[in-house]
Amino acid sequence: MAGRGSDPEEIKLMHRLTQLSGEERRRLIDDFMDGTFGTADADPAAVAMVRAATPDLPDDPSSEQIAAWVELAGLVGDEDFRARMRRMAMWQAAGRPLDIESEAGEELMKFTRQKVADAMESGIDPLSNRVVPVIDDLVHRFAEVFARTPDTEFRDWMAQQFEEAHDSRVDRYWRLVWIVNGWQVVPNLIPVYPWLIQALRNDRAA
């Protein structure tokens, strides 16, 4: 709480959330699941995917897990987030590729995900000058495939395409679930598009 610079009201909320019993925490998550996916048109695959990763705070959680749980509890109680979560889960469960993914082809998209994952693993900030050669390479490869000029306008177009199915709050939800459940973060499951979008929007890389 000290690290977050929490105000008195937030501290009260944190205290209340961390004092919930295991049954009460499950009820909070169940309410989120039912409120998000409990409709007739809910995609069964999307529901199964989210329920399979139900966050469950252990009996003796670390401070990191407690902080993640408090943040997660705030997310699942937000109606706007529920709507976003449902839309994103349905998109992913249906296996819908972005238009840019389909047109670029599997080989280029595989290369892109690996290139970005390597940059993230190396600790390259998408808003730093170190990102320039990474993005220049990707932009030129995409421009060649799409027969476009690799200029700022094309970079912006690429960013818009990758933003189509991206929601930073949904990405954050999954990361918090990993932390709360004590799961090892699997590198190839870390979303790479948020980093890529930031890097493409980085004016210094233009």
Secondary structure, DSSP 8 states (H G I E B T S, - for coil): -TTTT--HHHHHHHHHHHTS-HHHHHHHHHHHHHHHH-STT--HHHHHHHHTT-----SS--HHHHHHHHHHHHHHT-HHHHHHHHHHHHHHHTT---HHHHHH-HHHHHHHHHHHHHHHHTT--TTSGGGHHHHHHHHHHHHHHHT---SHHHHHHHHHHHHTT--HHHHHHHHHHHHHHT----GGGS--HHHHHHHHH-GGG-
